[in-house]
Structures are given as structure tokens and as C-alpha cells.
Amino acid sequence: MANTYHQVYIQVVFAVKYREAIITNEWKSTLFGVIGNLINETGCKTIIVNGVEDHVHCFLGLKPTVSISELMKTVKAKSSKFINDNHLTKSRFEWQEGYGAFSYGHSQINVVYKYIANQEEHHRKQTFKEEYLEFLDKFQVSFDERYIFKDLI
């Protein structure tokens, strides 16, 4: 084939270190914009970035030449640098090591978009840990619960 055609949709979920609730309403939309721009700079396409005080969901179209691990390494490093350079938290900000990445088909875009857009409402009923374990179960991802989250300090 002369050209490469692709449609790869990924939802990536990652947490603040120790799941601390420190992403505030005052700057979270700015942070989500920064994360969206960082994703786009890699050649991937941001569909939506949203989250709550302790974690973030990114839904994106993945460029086939970009690995999810390199994308997340870049996004997490540069977004934490943005937070620290702008002194948005009282102490040094870090993302928790690791992330969850889940794939979707084209017919699921609207459902996933709405789910991510409604994070505030969703987390009135379910904790992040419950949500994350549900994703792992739904996508049949094997895991050892001892390594899912670092304990809260």
C-alpha cells in the first residue's frame, strides 16, 4: 500500500502521586489544556482531557509512529514541570508512576467522550480506585492489586 491509514483511539488514565487531591478548580482547566497541547505536539490528536482533583483522563487518537509509553512519559514529565514552574501546588508536584491505557472503536467515541466530560458527577458516586479497578476488570487486564496504587502517605 502506498499510504498508511489508521484509527486508534486510546483512553489513558493517570493519577497524582499517592492519589493526593491537589488539582484545584483554580488551575485544572489550564492543566488540561496544557496536557491536550502536549498530546497534539506529538502528532496525536486530543479528543478530550478532563479529570478531578486526584487523576486525569485523556482520550486521544494515537498516531501509529508514537508509542503510548513515550507519549505518557512526555505528557507526565512536561505537565508536572508546568505545574512546578508555575508554583501551582504548595510542594513539589509529581504524577504517580504508571498509567492505564484502554482502546476503543470509532463507534464508542461519543460514549467515552461523555464519560470523561462528566468526571465531576461520576466521582460523586465512585472513588478513583474503584473506577480504575473497574476499567481493569472490564478490559480483562491481569494485575496484582499490591502494585496498583502506592499507599497514601
C-alpha positions, 0 to 999 in steps of 0.5 A: 500500500502506498499510504498508511491509514489508521484509527486508534483511539486510546483512553489513558488514565493517570493519577497524582502521586499517592492519589493526593487531591491537589488539582484545584478548580483554580488551575485544572482547566489550564492543566488540561489544556496544557496536557491536550497541547502536549498530546497534539505536539506529538502528532496525536490528536486530543479528543478530550482531557478532563479529570478531578482533583486526584487523576486525569483522563485523556482520550486521544487518537494515537498516531501509529509512529508514537508509542503510548509509553513515550507519549505518557512519559512526555505528557507526565514529565512536561505537565508536572514541570508546568505545574512546578514552574508555575508554583501551582501546588504548595510542594513539589508536584509529581504524577504517580508512576504508571498509567492505564491505557484502554482502546476503543472503536470509532463507534464508542467515541461519543460514549467515552467522550461523555464519560470523561466530560462528566468526571465531576458527577461520576466521582460523586458516586465512585472513588478513583480506585474503584473506577480504575479497578473497574476499567481493569476488570472490564478490559480483562487486564491481569494485575496484582492489586499490591502494585496498583496504587502506592499507599497514601502517605 
